[in-house]
Amino acid sequence: MWLQFYRYLFYLGKIRTIQLEYTDAKESLLQVARKAPTTAHGFRIQCNKWVIIERLLLGWNRTRHCDFL
């Protein structure tokens, strides 16, 4: 059941990205990246990839921010 909820949040984040709602998409994707099961390696990789895309679209600069995921 939880996996379905995380999958829903993942797709919601992707849809919000396409709709140019970057901040809302980043929140959904970060929640999924943090709470997804550790055994779902491919799913976690996809989540982290989309989080990085969101951060780049929002103008995130690694030199200004020390945290990474």
Contacts in CASP RR format, 6 or more apart in sequence:
PFRMAT RR
TARGET T0000
AUTHOR 0000-0000-0000
METHOD contacts of the structure
MODEL  1
MWLQFYRYLFYLGKIRTIQLEYTDAKESLLQVARKAPTTAHGFRIQCNKW
VIIERLLLGWNRTRHCDFL
2 37 0 8 1.000
3 37 0 8 1.000
3 40 0 8 1.000
6 32 0 8 1.000
6 35 0 8 1.000
6 36 0 8 1.000
6 37 0 8 1.000
6 43 0 8 1.000
7 43 0 8 1.000
9 28 0 8 1.000
9 29 0 8 1.000
9 31 0 8 1.000
9 32 0 8 1.000
10 28 0 8 1.000
10 29 0 8 1.000
10 32 0 8 1.000
10 43 0 8 1.000
10 46 0 8 1.000
10 47 0 8 1.000
10 50 0 8 1.000
12 25 0 8 1.000
12 28 0 8 1.000
13 24 0 8 1.000
13 25 0 8 1.000
13 28 0 8 1.000
13 29 0 8 1.000
13 50 0 8 1.000
14 25 0 8 1.000
14 50 0 8 1.000
15 25 0 8 1.000
16 22 0 8 1.000
16 24 0 8 1.000
16 25 0 8 1.000
16 28 0 8 1.000
17 25 0 8 1.000
17 50 0 8 1.000
17 53 0 8 1.000
17 54 0 8 1.000
17 57 0 8 1.000
22 54 0 8 1.000
22 57 0 8 1.000
22 58 0 8 1.000
23 58 0 8 1.000
25 50 0 8 1.000
25 54 0 8 1.000
26 51 0 8 1.000
26 54 0 8 1.000
26 55 0 8 1.000
26 58 0 8 1.000
29 47 0 8 1.000
29 50 0 8 1.000
29 51 0 8 1.000
29 54 0 8 1.000
30 51 0 8 1.000
30 69 0 8 1.000
32 47 0 8 1.000
33 44 0 8 1.000
33 47 0 8 1.000
33 48 0 8 1.000
33 51 0 8 1.000
33 69 0 8 1.000
36 43 0 8 1.000
36 44 0 8 1.000
36 47 0 8 1.000
37 43 0 8 1.000
38 44 0 8 1.000
48 69 0 8 1.000
51 69 0 8 1.000
62 68 0 8 1.000
END
